[in-house]
Amino acid sequence: MSHGEEWFNEMASTWDAKPEIVANTKNVHAQIIKHLEERGQSLSSMDVMEVGSGTGLLSTLLAKDSKSLLAVDTSEKMLERLMDKVKESNLGNVSTLNEPLVSVDQLGGRTFDLIVMCLTLHHVDDIQGLTKTISAALNKGGQFLVFDFEKFAGSKSFHQMTDEQLKAAGVYHDQGFDASDFEALFGQANLKCIHAQSHFRMTMPDNMPKPGEQSEGHGHSHAHAHAHAHGHGHSHRQGMGEGKNEYPIIFAAGLKE
Ligand SMILES: C[S@@+](CC[C@H](N)C(=O)[O-])C[C@H]1O[C@@H](n2cnc3c(N)ncnc32)[C@H](O)[C@@H]1O
């Protein structure tokens, strides 16, 4: 398996119990609504796709107010959790695609007004290829909105994982992204970068579960976590803010003109 599928399948049942994820989803949703309002737009007329939807925390919020929503995720278990929410909320406008998005041919002719990614771009190896596919799937005037952790001197400590664990979790860009990364990424996919700035932070837990470490079932890793560091030594948080656990989340928007 690639794309960290095994890891995300394992994480699916406890994903929604992560307070940092729930808080981040709320911030991301509010930022999307604010961004659209500032542009005089509303979700109600929009066909939306989320790439890397996970359990659907953001997708279901967006689906409630939009015309349709396609949730794409490589993890089958994550999409099962998403469908539980879709059934509970009686959402009739949500469909899923359980594949990595590599070509518009997978979309059966569907095009979108809004495509979003939240904490997923850093899990994608070929971000240029994906952004080109996303650009091709956007309607004229449509937007690609990305939220991910921002690159800075200490951003590599976001995951607190060894190289081996990063590989198992499918993390390809462990430093995150900055505004110049998005300018370049959008530029080569014919998208105009209309926004690239951080507006809020994500507070990461001290004991993030990691691949290869047994979970206690509630998202806490065992106290012997450092024993798995494989000679990399103890790593220490280098986030921003008082607790050093805070990481800025960059929000970038690319417009299809
Ligand atoms: C860190 S999680 C974020 C989930 C969700 N967006 C959230 O914020 O709760 C990353 C998600 O992206 C999925 N993923 C990883 N690589 C992917 C790819 N190439 N295409 C689609 N989904 C992918 C994983 O299965 C996982 O559900």
The ligand as a Gaussian input file, in Angstrom:
#p B3LYP/6-31G(d) Opt

LIG

0 1
 C       -3.997000      14.127000       7.642000
 S       -5.408000      13.370000       6.967000
 C       -6.520000      14.754000       6.826000
 C       -7.951000      14.335000       6.740000
 C       -8.967000      15.491000       6.734000
 N       -8.740000      16.384000       5.627000
 C       -8.919000      16.230000       8.052000
 O       -8.415000      17.361000       8.094000
 O       -9.423000      15.656000       9.041000
 C       -4.932000      13.057000       5.307000
 C       -5.981000      12.265000       4.524000
 O       -5.576000      12.230000       3.151000
 C       -5.706000      10.909000       2.652000
 N       -4.712000      10.815000       1.562000
 C       -3.381000      10.645000       1.637000
 N       -2.818000      10.674000       0.405000
 C       -3.852000      10.877000      -0.453000
 C       -3.937000      11.004000      -1.883000
 N       -2.859000      10.936000      -2.654000
 N       -5.153000      11.202000      -2.428000
 C       -6.279000      11.255000      -1.655000
 N       -6.252000      11.142000      -0.305000
 C       -5.062000      10.957000       0.274000
 C       -5.485000      10.022000       3.843000
 O       -6.080000       8.758000       3.685000
 C       -6.138000      10.837000       4.963000
 O       -7.503000      10.528000       5.097000

